[in-house]
Every structure is written in C-alpha cells, then in structure tokens.
Amino acid sequence: MKSTARVGKQAKKPAHKATGQPQPLPSKPQAPNALSDGAVDNPKCELPEAIRIVVVDDHPLFRHGLVQLLNSDDGFAVCGEASSAPEALTLIRKTKPHMAIVDLGLKGPSGLELTKSIRVEFSKMPVLILSMHDEPTYAVRSLRAGANGYVTKQDALGSVLSAVREVIDGRVYLSPTMASEVIANVVLTKREPGANPVDDLTDRELEILERIGKGEEIRAIAKALHLSPKTVETHRAHIKEKLKLSNARQVARYAVQWVSARAI
C-alpha cells in the first residue's frame, strides 16, 4: 500500500541577527520540528520509499521518545504528532500517512473511538494500538475496533519497530506474551456466558466504568468524552443493569475495585 501524498515544504528558519558575536555551531543534527498543526517538518517524509507515520499520544515525553525511535529507522518517517483524537483525525486527513500509532488511553475520546473513526474514513490504513493495559480484553477490543496490532507501553520501545513492519506488511501483531494470553483467555478457556460480566459491556461502557473507578464525576466524564451528562448517566444505568448492581453507589464501588485490581 503506497501513497504519493507529501508533507508541505520545509519551513524556512529565520536568519540570525548580526550581533558581532560568533554563533555556536550545533553539536549534532537537530530533530525534526513539530509545526503548529501537528505536522512534522521532517525531510524524510519527502522520500517516496519512506513509510510515513502519525503518532497519537497525550504523554509528550513518551511520544517524543517513540518519535525518535521511529525516525532512527531508515525506512520510517514520522510526519505528524497529535495528543487527542480530534487533532489526530485532522492531521491524518492532511498528511495522508501510511499508518497511525494510537495510544489507547487518550484523555478525550479514547484510542478505540479514534480507531473506529479512522477505519470509517481510511478503511485500509493500518492502526497500531499502544496501551498501558496488559490484559487480553483490551487487545481483543482493539482488534475488534479495527486495529491491526496491540503493543503494551512496557514493551513498546523494544518491539514497536517489529510491530510496525508486521502491520505494514498486512499481518496482525501481538507481542508473544499478549498473543498467548489472548489465545488462553479467548480461545482455549471455555467460560460460561456471563462468567465475566464486564465482557458484556460495550467499549463506551467499559471506558466510563474505568473513569468512574478513577474517581471522575459524571460532568467531568461527559466533558472529556464530548457527551451530555444525561448520556453518561444512561451509560451508567446500563452498566448497573449488566453488572447486576442496585444503584450508582454500588457501580462506583465496583468500578474502584475493578480499576484497583488492574492498577489502571
């Protein structure tokens, strides 16, 4: 899958004003600069053979390290960075990358929601999910949402280059540990229906359960997810019914215990 879209011309650097003092020389080549719209001023993005990538993560330090790692490979070029789902969609429409690397736990609409949106507009563009969760349920939900691979952040810097190559070549990537857990929990384990009621929650309901467990109030959740408080309350009511709980207080208690047990 090749694309001929190019990132805009490299931005001109302002000339130094004459001060009478010698200007220090850089000790090493400067890293590509992020432009105001999230596109990256990276000369490698102009190379037709480079795999152009957009990185979406709301943790600047982690994102910076990941971008540096990707750019260190001659075959890859990061052409854009975003910290939220809306920014990412705008950036992807502009830069037309070959693939996107998406953090599952974005602060606004989640990486799952972003993946679904990408899949609607760019049905053939690979998406690799990065996640702090090492549970198979999140990997399975990511793949069902349309992702082509799932890498935990603990393993990311050691395996992301291999993961990118796999998904670019059209294969699904899971780390060996995650793959074995997915097989054990989804394929080999013969659980009775409803044995784990959380599995019956929709992706949105699971996201709201997690946010409740982290102590977020309904209005804060609504604002973060761009929903009305009434819609969030409706989702909470569905969670209550599916988990067979009596009231909102029990939902909150269950959510806190669920989050604590997974150190989310």
Backbone as a ProteinNet text record, in pm:
[ID]
protein_1_A
[PRIMARY]
MKSTARVGKQAKKPAHKATGQPQPLPSKPQAPNALSDGAVDNPKCELPEAIRIVVVDDHPLFRHGLVQLLNSDDGFAVCGEASSAPEALTLIRKTKPHMAIVDLGLKGPSGLELTKSIRVEFSKMPVLILSMHDEPTYAVRSLRAGANGYVTKQDALGSVLSAVREVIDGRVYLSPTMASEVIANVVLTKREPGANPVDDLTDRELEILERIGKGEEIRAIAKALHLSPKTVETHRAHIKEKLKLSNARQVARYAVQWVSARAI
[TERTIARY]
85.5	0	89.1	86.6	171.8	86.5	137	68.2	166	119.2	207.6	189.3	104	82.3	211.1	241	361.2	327.4	415.2	400.9	449	398	432	579.8	620.7	760.5	818.3	949.5	1016.4	1013.2	976.3	966	1102.7	1110.6	1236.2	1267.3	1394.9	1435.6	1474.2	1435	1470.6	1620.5	1672.3	1815.9	1851.6	1971.2	2016.5	2052.3	2017.6	2057	2205.4	2270.4	2412	2429.6	2507.5	2529.6	2675.2	2762	2904.3	2969	2887.8	2938.8	2926	3024.1	3013.9	2899.7	2826.3	2714.7	2765	2720.8	2766	2713.1	2796.7	2756.2	2684.8	2578.6	2511	2603.4	2597	2685.7	2639.2	2508.7	2455.8	2335.6	2292.6	2175.7	2054.5	1975.7	1856.7	1743.6	1661.3	1546.6	1441.2	1358.5	1250.9	1162.7	1117.3	1036	888.3	810.7	665.8	608.3	525	461.4	335.2	275	162.7	40.9	27	-90.5	-66.1	48.8	79.5	162.1	165.2	252.5	397.3	486.6	626.1	712.6	802.1	895.4	1010.4	984.4	1078.8	1114.7	1239.3	1277.1	1255.8	1263.2	1244.5	1105	1007.5	870.7	858.9	959.2	958.2	1010.1	1070.8	1126.9	1015.1	1003.8	892.9	896.7	1016	1025.5	999.4	989.5	971.1	826.7	811.1	678.8	644.6	543.9	508.5	408.6	435.4	360.6	312.3	189.9	138.4	133	185.6	187.7	88.2	-1.4	-105.3	-90.3	-46.1	-27.1	-30.1	-99.3	-111.4	-6	96.1	208.4	330	364.7	469	603.3	647.8	778.9	780.9	676.8	670.6	661.5	577	560.3	692.1	765.3	893.4	990.9	998.4	1088.5	1049.4	918.6	870.8	901.8	881.6	910.2	1057.9	1144	1287.5	1324.4	1264.7	1293	1249.9	1130.3	1080.5	1167.2	1203.8	1285.9	1428	1471.3	1605.6	1615.4	1500.8	1497.8	1490.7	1580.2	1585.6	1455.8	1377.3	1256.4	1133.3	1139.9	1023	1043.5	935.1	940.1	812.5	825.3	708.9	674.9	554.8	514.4	413.7	375.5	281.4	267.2	238.7	214.6	85.1	7	-116.8	-133.4	-208.9	-230.4	-376.2	-463.3	-605.3	-664.9	-781.6	-848.8	-887.2	-948.5	-983	-861	-751.1	-628.4	-576.8	-583.8	-531.9	-607.4	-739.3	-817.8	-786	-775.4	-740.5	-603.5	-509.2	-372.9	-365.7	-437.9	-437	-497.8	-605.2	-665.3	-567.3	-484.7	-390.7	-268.8	-208.6	-79.7	-89.9	-205.9	-225.8	-111.6	-90.1	20.1	-9.4	93.8	75.2	10.3	36.6	-21	-25.5	-101.8	-111.7	-80.1	-7.1	18.1	-61	-152.4	-252.7	-247.6	-240.3	-249	-393.6	-413.2	-548.5	-612	-531.8	-586.7	-580.2	-624.4	-628	-725.1	-699.5	-780.4	-921.3	-939.8	-1073	-1133.7	-1190.6	-1233	-1115.9	-1141.4	-1033.7	-971.7	-861.3	-797.2	-887.7	-977.6	-1074.2	-1167.6	-1217.1	-1306.6	-1233.7	-1108.7	-1030.1	-1006.3	-976.5	-953.8	-1077.6	-1194.4	-1318.7	-1339.3	-1308.6	-1323.6	-1226.4	-1101.9	-1003.3	-1050.5	-1104.9	-1148.2	-1260.8	-1347.1	-1456.1	-1401.5	-1306.4	-1255.7	-1140.3	-1057.4	-938.4	-936.9	-1021.2	-1050.1	-927.8	-829.5	-715.4	-589.8	-595.6	-476.7	-454.1	-338.1	-312.9	-308.6	-356.4	-352.3	-288.2	-184.4	-119.4	-154.5	-212.2	-252.4	-138.7	-110.4	-22.1	-108.8	-76.7	-163.3	-85	-129.7	-74.3	-135.4	-241.4	-310.5	-245.6	-214.6	-158.8	-260.3	-388.4	-495.1	-545.5	-574.2	-620.8	-752	-838.1	-966.8	-948.9	-846.6	-822.8	-764.8	-679.8	-625	-735.3	-823.8	-932.9	-1025.6	-1060.1	-1146.9	-1080.4	-949.6	-878.4	-884.2	-862.1	-867.1	-1008.8	-1108.1	-1246.8	-1283.6	-1219.4	-1245.9	-1179.9	-1090.6	-1027.2	-877.7	-816.5	-671.4	-604.4	-480.1	-404	-297.1	-282.1	-183.5	-202.1	-142.5	-157.2	-25.1	32.2	159.5	143.4	186	181.8	296.1	273.6	376.5	501.8	484.8	602.2	694.4	636.5	714.5	741.8	681.2	676.7	813.7	902.1	1030.7	1116	1086.1	1162.5	1102.5	973.7	908.9	832.4	825.7	739.6	788.8	919.6	969.3	925.5	935.4	889.4	739	665.6	520.2	480.6	548	517.6	540.9	651	680.2	573.2	530	428.8	297.4	248.4	117.6	126.3	240.6	257.1	253.3	305.7	304.7	171.6	73.1	-60.2	-89.6	-3	-25.5	-68.6	-137.9	-178	-63.8	-35.5	75.8	26.5	66	54.4	188.4	234.1	357.6	336.7	445.1	428.3	351	380.2	309.6	162.1	131.9	-7.9	-80.7	-14.4	-77.7	-116.4	-27.8	-58	-172.6	-178.5	-287.4	-421.2	-419.3	-542	-592.7	-501.3	-541.2	-596.1	-526.8	-568.7	-702.9	-724.8	-845.4	-964.5	-938.8	-1048.1	-1078.4	-976	-995.4	-1002.5	-907.4	-897.6	-986.2	-1005	-1086.2	-1233.5	-1296.9	-1438.3	-1521.3	-1542.4	-1618.8	-1767.5	-1846.2	-1990.3	-2026.7	-2129.1	-2171.3	-2204.2	-2153	-2178.9	-2087.9	-1987.2	-1896.1	-1820.1	-1784.5	-1722.5	-1814.1	-1899.2	-1999.4	-1939.6	-1816.2	-1753.7	-1739	-1725.2	-1713	-1840.4	-1951.1	-2077.1	-2093.4	-2004.7	-2012.1	-1963.5	-2024.4	-1974.4	-1842.2	-1771.1	-1645.6	-1667.9	-1774.8	-1803.9	-1836.3	-1913.9	-1948	-1824.6	-1734.8	-1611.8	-1526.2	-1521.8	-1445.5	-1503	-1635.3	-1699.7	-1680.3	-1689.2	-1663.3	-1522.8	-1425.6	-1287.3	-1273.1	-1338.2	-1329.2	-1398	-1510	-1576	-1483.2	-1415.8	-1324.1	-1204.9	-1171.6	-1061.1	-1108.9	-1239.1	-1291.4	-1346.4	-1364.6	-1417.2	-1568.6	-1615.2	-1758.1	-1826.7	-1958.3	-2034.7	-2009.2	-2011.8	-1992.4	-1852.2	-1753	-1615.6	-1602.2	-1665.4	-1663.1	-1731.5	-1845.2	-1919.6	-1835.7	-1768.2	-1685.6	-1569.8	-1503.7	-1388.4	-1427.2	-1544.7	-1587.4	-1678.9	-1699.7	-1785.2	-1926.9	-1977.6	-2113.3	-2190.9	-2320.6	-2400.8	-2398.7	-2412.6	-2419.7	-2532.1	-2644	-2755	-2715.1	-2637.2	-2592.2	-2500.6	-2411.4	-2322	-2403.1	-2503.8	-2589.4	-2663.2	-2702.4	-2768.1	-2672.5	-2547.5	-2446.6	-2424.2	-2421.4	-2402.3	-2518	-2639.2	-2755.4	-2742.9	-2693.7	-2673.1	-2565.8	-2460.7	-2355.5	-2414.6	-2496.3	-2559.8	-2642.3	-2717.7	-2802.4	-2718.6	-2616.7	-2536.4	-2453.5	-2411.3	-2332.1	-2419.6	-2553.4	-2649	-2622.6	-2604.8	-2583.9	-2710.9	-2724.1	-2850.7	-2861.1	-2748.3	-2755.4	-2621.1	-2617.6	-2497.1	-2379.6	-2410.8	-2303.4	-2235.1	-2313.3	-2253.4	-2172.6	-2218.2	-2141.1	-2005.4	-2005.1	-1880.3	-1787	-1841.7	-1759.3	-1700.4	-1784.4	-1737.6	-1627.1	-1648.1	-1552.3	-1417.6	-1419.6	-1294.5	-1219.8	-1290.9	-1227.6	-1172.4	-1248.7	-1206.8	-1080.9	-1076	-958.1	-838.9	-860.6	-751.5	-689.9	-774.9	-725.6	-636.8	-654.1	-575.4	-469.3	-459.9	-361.3	-366.1	-489.2	-506.5	-472.1
-117.6	0	122.5	198.3	313.9	437.2	547.2	673.4	775.5	868.1	969	1102.5	1111.5	1238.3	1281.6	1410.4	1463.8	1566.5	1579.9	1685.9	1814.2	1928.2	2056.6	2086.2	2193.7	2227.9	2255.8	2229.6	2251.1	2398.4	2426.9	2566.1	2632	2757.7	2830	2877.2	2864.5	2908.9	3055.1	3135.1	3274.9	3293.9	3391	3417.9	3482.2	3449.9	3511.3	3657.4	3743.5	3882.6	3894.9	3987.1	4008.8	4072.3	4011.3	4063.3	4096	4061.9	4082.5	3968.2	3873.3	3757.2	3633.7	3543.9	3422.3	3335.4	3279.2	3192.5	3050.7	2986.8	2849.9	2752.3	2654.9	2552.9	2440.5	2383.8	2271	2152	2082.9	1968.4	1844.8	1841.8	1727.4	1773	1697.5	1737	1755.3	1856.6	1885.3	1791	1756.5	1668.2	1741.9	1669.4	1732.9	1814.6	1930.2	2019.3	1996	1995.4	1984.8	2121	2127.6	2251.5	2272.3	2390.6	2426	2336.4	2278.7	2195.9	2048.2	2015.1	1876.1	1806.8	1863.4	1807.2	1828	1742	1747.8	1786.9	1881	1926.1	1826.3	1714.4	1603.8	1574.8	1604.4	1581.4	1437.6	1340.9	1201.1	1176	1260.7	1242.3	1268.2	1336.7	1363.8	1245.7	1148.6	1034.1	937.5	903.8	817.5	678	630.6	495	489	602.8	603.9	571.2	493.1	466.2	582.5	660.1	779.2	742.5	792.5	751.9	874.7	866.6	965.1	899.3	968.5	917.8	997.5	926.7	991.5	944	1034.7	1001.6	1131.5	1132.4	1255.8	1268.7	1182.6	1195.2	1242.5	1372	1429.6	1358.1	1320.9	1258.3	1121.2	1042.1	910.6	927.1	1020.4	1042.1	1084.2	1172.5	1219.4	1103	1016.9	901.9	806.9	786.1	697.6	755.1	885.6	951.1	938.3	960.5	948	805.8	708.1	568.1	536.7	579.3	551.9	620.2	744.1	817.8	763.6	687.1	629.4	516	464.6	359.2	424.5	385.7	448.1	433.8	331	307.5	381.5	442.9	507.6	657.5	733.6	878.8	924.7	983.7	1040.1	1173.2	1181.7	1303.4	1385.1	1337.9	1415.6	1359.7	1448.8	1411.9	1476.9	1403.4	1457.3	1406	1480.7	1441.6	1408.1	1417.7	1387.1	1330.3	1268.8	1209.9	1314.3	1428.6	1528.7	1581.9	1609.4	1655.1	1549.1	1424.1	1315.2	1302.4	1309.6	1297	1409.9	1532.4	1646.1	1625.5	1577.7	1556.7	1445.6	1337.4	1225.2	1267	1344.5	1393	1478.9	1554.1	1644.3	1571.8	1485.9	1427.4	1295.5	1229	1101.1	1002.1	967.3	875.9	734.1	651.3	509.5	435.6	483.1	416.5	512.7	475.3	554.6	465.9	524.1	458.2	535.4	468.6	536	485.3	578.9	546.1	510.8	398.8	356.4	452.1	503.7	582	731.6	781.3	925.9	990.1	1115.9	1180.8	1214.4	1247.5	1274.2	1145.2	1147.8	1022.5	924.9	801.3	703.8	660.6	586	529.8	433.9	365.9	278.8	359.9	472.4	557	615.4	657.3	710	603	481.8	372.2	346.8	348.2	329	441.2	565	678.5	668.7	627.9	608.5	501.5	394.3	283	325.2	417.6	465.1	545.2	636.6	724.8	664.6	585.5	530.2	379.9	310.9	170.5	79	116.2	27.5	71.9	182.5	231.8	155.9	93.1	17.8	107.8	54.4	123.6	29.4	78.8	3.2	69.7	-6	46.6	29.6	137.6	131.9	143.3	65.3	65.9	37	98.5	67	-60.7	-110.9	-230.3	-356.4	-451.2	-577.5	-690.4	-653.3	-753.5	-787.7	-913.9	-952.9	-888.9	-851.8	-793.4	-664.8	-585.5	-461.2	-489.6	-589.8	-626.4	-674.8	-758.5	-810.7	-698	-607.4	-494.9	-404.8	-386.2	-304.1	-366.3	-496.4	-564.6	-561	-577.1	-571.4	-431.5	-329	-191.6	-159.6	-248	-227.3	-211	-221	-209.2	-331.1	-311.4	-419	-476.6	-415.4	-464.5	-398.8	-460.8	-412.1	-435.2	-326.1	-333.3	-261.5	-324.3	-255.3	-154.7	-46.1	56.9	4.6	-95.7	-153.7	-219.5	-271.8	-341.5	-255.1	-136.2	-60.3	-29.1	26.7	69.7	-47.7	-166.3	-282.4	-355.4	-333	-413.6	-332.6	-201.5	-123.7	-125.9	-130.1	-133.7	-262.7	-374.3	-501.7	-498.9	-438.9	-430.9	-348.8	-236.5	-152.3	-229.2	-300.9	-378.4	-484.5	-548.9	-653.7	-598	-489.7	-438	-372.8	-313.2	-256	-365.9	-483.3	-597.7	-671.5	-618.7	-676.7	-784.2	-799	-900.7	-834.7	-910.6	-863.4	-888.1	-788.6	-804	-800.9	-901.4	-904.1	-953.4	-896.2	-946.4	-1093	-1173	-1315.8	-1339.8	-1260.6	-1277.9	-1246.5	-1134.3	-1095.5	-1196.3	-1244.9	-1341.9	-1468.3	-1515.1	-1636.7	-1613.2	-1491.9	-1461.7	-1450.8	-1390.8	-1380.2	-1519.3	-1604.6	-1741.7	-1815	-1800.9	-1871.8	-1822.9	-1692	-1635	-1633.4	-1625.9	-1611	-1741.5	-1815.6	-1935.1	-2062.2	-2080	-2206.2	-2214	-2100.5	-2102.5	-2114.7	-2216.3	-2238.1	-2184.3	-2054.2	-1991.4	-1993.1	-2004.4	-1995.7	-1851.9	-1832	-1697.1	-1617.7	-1495.2	-1410.2	-1436.4	-1525.6	-1554.2	-1429.2	-1346.7	-1217.7	-1109.8	-1050.2	-955.9	-833.4	-796.9	-680.3	-703.5	-828.8	-858.9	-822	-810.9	-776.1	-625.6	-545.5	-401.1	-361.3	-258.1	-203.8	-131.9	-96.3	-23.4	107.8	178.3	304.6	282.6	178.6	149.7	111.8	35.4	-2.3	121.3	212.1	335.9	419	427.6	505.1	435.2	302.4	228.5	259.1	261.1	289.4	430.6	526.7	666.2	684.2	615.8	620.3	562.4	452.7	389.7	476	569.8	663	787.3	789.8	899	1017.2	1003.4	1113.7	1126.2	1250.2	1276.4	1270.7	1258.3	1244.3	1361.4	1483.7	1601	1603.3	1562.4	1557.7	1452.2	1338	1232.3	1281.1	1345.4	1396.6	1496.1	1586.1	1686	1620.9	1524.4	1457.9	1379.8	1318.1	1231.9	1303.6	1433.7	1514.1	1455.9	1420	1368	1457.6	1443	1515.2	1436.2	1504.6	1432.3	1328.1	1359.7	1265.4	1137	1150.9	1032.3	947.1	1011.5	937.3	865.6	931.7	868.3	747.9	758.3	645	527.8	556.9	450.6	388.6	472.4	420.3	329.4	365.5	281.4	145.8	146	19.3	-65.3	1.5	-69.9	-133.9	-59.1	-110.4	-235.8	-230.7	-345.2	-466.4	-442.7	-554.8	-619.4	-538.2	-592.1	-636.7	-620.7	-661.6	-591.8	-460.4	-378.6	-300.6	-254.1	-194.4	-45	27.7	172.7	229	361.9	428.5	413.2	409.1	393.2	258.2	154.3	22.4	18.2	90.8	100	162.7	271.6	339.4	247.9	173.6	83.3	-27.6	-85.5	-190.5	-136.4	-14.4	45	68.6	118	142.6	11.6	-92.5	-222.5	-280.6	-262.4	-316.1	-246.8	-112.9	-37.6	-71.1	-78.8	-108.3	-246.2	-343.1	-478.8	-486.3	-389.8	-391.3	-283.7	-207.9	-98.5	-8.4	27.9	111.6	255.6
0	0	0	-108	-121.8	-140.8	-93.8	-109.3	-159.8	-244.7	-300.1	-234.3	-131	-62.7	5.5	3.2	62.4	168.5	268.9	366.5	302.7	348.1	289	293.7	221.7	212.5	349.7	361.7	487.9	523.6	648.4	689.2	690.9	643.3	642.9	783.9	822	953.3	948.4	1046.7	1045.3	1059.3	984.6	989	1122	1173.3	1296.4	1271.1	1364.6	1353.3	1386.5	1317.2	1341.8	1478.4	1563.4	1698.5	1724.3	1628.3	1649.5	1723.2	1771.1	1842.5	1754.3	1756.6	1675.9	1723.7	1629.8	1664	1690.2	1799.2	1827.5	1723.2	1689.3	1593.6	1667.6	1606.8	1672.6	1682.1	1794.2	1814.8	1741.6	1704.1	1631.3	1550.9	1449.5	1369.2	1457.4	1426	1504.4	1467.9	1567.2	1543.5	1461.6	1384.8	1309.8	1403.2	1355.8	1437.3	1413.5	1521.2	1509.2	1473.7	1372	1332.1	1414	1402	1488.3	1467	1348.3	1320.5	1345.9	1405.1	1434.7	1329.2	1205.8	1103.1	1146	1100.4	1141.3	1021.9	1045.3	942.7	934.8	868.8	863.4	718.5	675.6	535.6	488.7	581.5	543.5	488.3	527.8	480	330.3	272.5	129.4	47.9	114.9	43	4.7	-123.9	-167.2	-106.6	-67.7	-14.2	136.3	203.5	348.4	386	491.3	548.4	640.7	604	679.4	790.2	910.7	1029.3	1106.2	1158	1252.3	1389.6	1490.8	1628	1711.9	1781.5	1863.1	2006.9	2093.9	2235.4	2314.3	2428.2	2505.3	2615.4	2613.3	2705.6	2625.8	2633.6	2546.9	2554.7	2675.3	2687.9	2620.6	2644.1	2580.2	2428.4	2383.8	2239.5	2175.1	2243.3	2189.6	2174.1	2277	2268.6	2157.1	2140.6	2034.9	1896.6	1881.9	1753.4	1720	1817.5	1792.9	1750.8	1818.6	1784.9	1642.5	1604.1	1469.7	1364.1	1389.5	1292.6	1282.9	1383	1378.2	1276.9	1234.6	1132.3	994.9	905.8	773.7	695.2	726.5	647.9	696.2	816	874.9	889	875.2	892	960.3	1078.5	1147	1081.1	1025.6	954.4	1033.2	1154	1233.9	1373.9	1469.1	1607.8	1654.5	1732.9	1788.8	1930.2	2011.5	2150.2	2179.6	2079.2	2100.8	1972.9	1986.7	1870.7	1766	1804.7	1702.9	1628.6	1702.2	1637.5	1540.8	1582.2	1500.2	1368	1373.7	1250.7	1153.1	1204.8	1119.3	1056.3	1136.8	1089.9	985.3	1008.4	914.4	780.7	786	661.5	582.7	653.1	586.2	532.1	614.1	577.3	501.9	508.1	438.8	468.4	595.2	628.8	583.8	588.8	558.1	675.5	799.3	916	1033.4	1137.2	1259.7	1378.9	1474.8	1603	1706.8	1776.5	1860	2003.4	2097.4	2239.1	2273.4	2339.5	2375.7	2475.7	2569.6	2679.6	2659.3	2546	2524.2	2622.1	2658.6	2761.5	2715.5	2589.2	2537.1	2485.4	2364.5	2302.2	2299.1	2333.8	2352.3	2220	2233.9	2115.9	2040.7	2112.7	2045.1	1956.5	2010.6	1931.4	1811.6	1831.7	1720.7	1614.6	1657.9	1563.4	1478.9	1542.2	1467.5	1365.8	1404.9	1313.1	1196.4	1226.1	1119.4	1023.6	1078.5	994.2	900.6	944.8	859.3	742.2	767.8	662.8	583.6	649.7	584.6	609	537.6	568.4	557.2	475.6	453.1	526.3	601.7	669.5	799.5	817.5	941	1063.9	1175	1303.9	1404.9	1470.9	1578.6	1710.6	1802.6	1932.7	2033.6	2107	2223	2347.7	2450.6	2568.6	2694.6	2803.4	2934.3	2991.1	2927.8	2975.6	2917.4	3003.8	2956.1	2966	2967.8	2974.6	2834.6	2808.4	2675.1	2634.4	2732.1	2695.6	2615.6	2649.9	2576.3	2437.4	2428.5	2298.5	2205.2	2257.7	2176.4	2131.2	2223.6	2187.6	2084.3	2094.1	1996.5	1857.7	1850.1	1720.6	1663.7	1748.4	1701.8	1652.1	1710	1667.4	1533.8	1488.1	1359.1	1362.4	1481.3	1490	1427.8	1383.5	1321.1	1413.7	1529.1	1624.8	1758.8	1862.3	2000.2	2071.7	2124	2195.4	2327.8	2437.8	2566.1	2571.9	2646.7	2656.2	2726.6	2811.5	2876.9	2775.1	2666.9	2564.8	2442	2437.2	2311.7	2254.8	2335.4	2281.5	2235.2	2284.5	2241.3	2123.1	2098.2	1993.7	1889.8	1905.1	1816.1	1671.6	1649.1	1511.1	1441.7	1514.2	1458.2	1435.2	1529.4	1517.3	1395.7	1373.8	1257.8	1128.4	1120	997.5	973.4	1080.7	1066.2	1012.9	1072.7	1030.2	892	858.7	724.9	619.8	656.1	563.7	562.8	635.6	628.9	730.5	830.4	933.1	1063.8	1147.1	1279.6	1376.5	1460.1	1554.5	1698.7	1774.2	1919.8	1972.3	2082.8	2141.6	2179	2183.5	2215.2	2344.9	2448.9	2576.3	2561.6	2495.8	2477.8	2390	2285.6	2196.4	2272.2	2359	2434.3	2532.2	2591.5	2684.4	2611.3	2493.2	2414.6	2377.7	2335.4	2298.8	2421.1	2533.9	2654.8	2705.7	2699.5	2758.1	2663.9	2534.9	2439.1	2366.3	2333.1	2250.9	2335.2	2426.1	2496.9	2620.7	2688.7	2810.3	2774.7	2822.2	2792.2	2908.6	2906.8	3013.4	2980.9	3085.8	3067.4	3029.7	2946.4	2913.1	3040	3047.9	3163.4	3280.9	3265.2	3375.5	3416.3	3321	3349.8	3293.6	3376.4	3326.3	3258	3292.4	3228.4	3077.9	3037.6	2895.1	2818.1	2888.5	2822.8	2802.1	2862	2845.2	2706.6	2651.7	2525.6	2551.4	2444.1	2459.5	2535	2503.1	2570.2	2717.8	2747.1	2886.3	2966.7	2905.6	2974.8	3003.3	2907.4	2926.1	3040.3	3047.4	3154.3	3288.9	3291.5	3415.7	3466.5	3376	3414.8	3469.9	3405.2	3451	3586.8	3607	3737.6	3844.1	3809.4	3903.2	3938.7	3851.7	3879	3953.3	3988.4	4068.8	3991.5	3861.4	3782.1	3801	3809.9	3823.1	3686.4	3688.7	3565.4	3470.1	3522	3435.6	3375.5	3452.6	3401.3	3292	3312.2	3210.6	3083.6	3099.2	2983.5	2904.6	2975.4	2907.9	2834.5	2897.6	2836.1	2711.8	2714	2603.4	2504.4	2527.2	2439	2431.9	2549.9	2562.9	2659.3	2661.3	2760	2890.7	3004.2	3131.8	3133.1	3067.9	3063.2	2990.8	2882.5	2808.5	2895.2	2969.4	3058.2	3166.5	3219.4	3319.9	3262	3136.3	3070.4	3058.2	3019.3	3011.4	3149.2	3252.9	3388.6	3428.6	3387.5	3416.2	3347	3223.5	3152	3220.4	3268.2	3341.2	3465.8	3537.1	3659.2	3630.2	3521.2	3486.6	3446.2	3363.8	3314.6	3425.6	3523.2	3633.4	3751.1	3732.3	3834.7	3969	3961.2	4080.3	4110.6	4234.3	4277.9	4253.1	4261.9	4249.6	4204.7	4188.5	4138.6	4235.6	4366.3	4464.4	4449.6	4423.2	4401.6	4272.4	4172.3	4047.9	4076.1	4153.9	4186.7	4265.1	4362.6	4442.3	4355.2	4270	4178.7	4088.3	4033.8	3940.9	4008	4131.7	4204.9	4226.6	4266.8	4290.3	4160	4052.1	3922.3	3873.7	3887.8	3845.6	3934.7	4065.2	4158	4133.3	4102.7	4079.2	3955.6	3864.1	3740.6	3739.9	3847.2	3857.7	3735.5	3694.1	3575.4	3608.9
[MASK]
++++++++++++++++++++++++++++++++++++++++++++++++++++++++++++++++++++++++++++++++++++++++++++++++++++++++++++++++++++++++++++++++++++++++++++++++++++++++++++++++++++++++++++++++++++++++++++++++++++++++++++++++++++++++++++++++++++++++++++++++++++++++++++++++++++++++

